[in-house]
Amino acid sequence: MSFRYRRASKLIGIIGGTNILEIEVLRDVVEKKVETAYGTAEVDVGYIDDIKVALIQRHGKKQDKPPHVINHAANFAALKELGVEYVIGMGSVGCLREEIELPALIIPDDYIDFFSGATIFNNELVHITPGFDEEIREVLIRCARGADVNVIEKGVYFQSRGPRLETRAEIRVIKNWADCVGMTAAAEATIAKELGLKYAVICTMDNYAHGIKSEVVDYEEIRRRAKENAGLCLKVIEEAVRVIWNEYIDKGR
């Protein structure tokens, strides 16, 4: 089937983790290396339907970028350079709530990030009010509802530094503040806001965090479960791309 690429003037951004390496997300992909003021970013540019999308694999195609060394500033600056305004993040998190039945999807509405220090403002005094973009969150919620999946529509994302997992004692502390724990989305949200981009994230809850329900967390088991749930998450994201295009970009909003 051939498509007329009538939607090439603007792009929608997607940032995903290691699980999208094995899934064909886009068609007709062109690999780009984008030079920014913050470093070089690798971006795949392709299509979902006839909507042009820029995809970044945050951990690198060789899985050589652990969470604490990801260049978030370069990634988001590259998306902005390519004409992206709306960015959807995809991740895997540990669940901090015993009452949530897994697997599930969560679309956080706030975050805690005490440790990353993520910012583009290293040489000037600038304060932004951080947060996830509510328009994108609402789109993700609607699309997840339509997919008939177990979705948690709000919650607090706690970002640990990584690359190691959290201790039982750390989880006992942070479960009083947050609903899920990950290593990247809060930093991404901050950088996106500083660069004037709209960003929200949808995460697969693949396991209970260390000590929740007495679970002992094994990284390889986390990866196995995350891989199983990645396809469902991507279906929601693909539909969200269509909605964002039709309701926000194509209408000139």
RABELVEN-V558078 format. One line per field, one symbol per residue. psi: psi as a letter, one per 40 degrees, with the letter a starting at -180 (. if undefined). Layout:
psi = ???
This chain:
psi = hiihgefediihihhiaddedehhdiifhhhihhhieeahihhhhaihbfhhihhhhdeidefegideehgddddddddddeehdhhhihihihhehdehhiiiihgieiihgeddfhiegeeihhhihiiihdddddddddddddefihhheiihhhhidieiiiiddddddeeedidihaedddddddddddefihhiihihheiiihehfehhhhddddddddddedddddddddddddddddddddef.
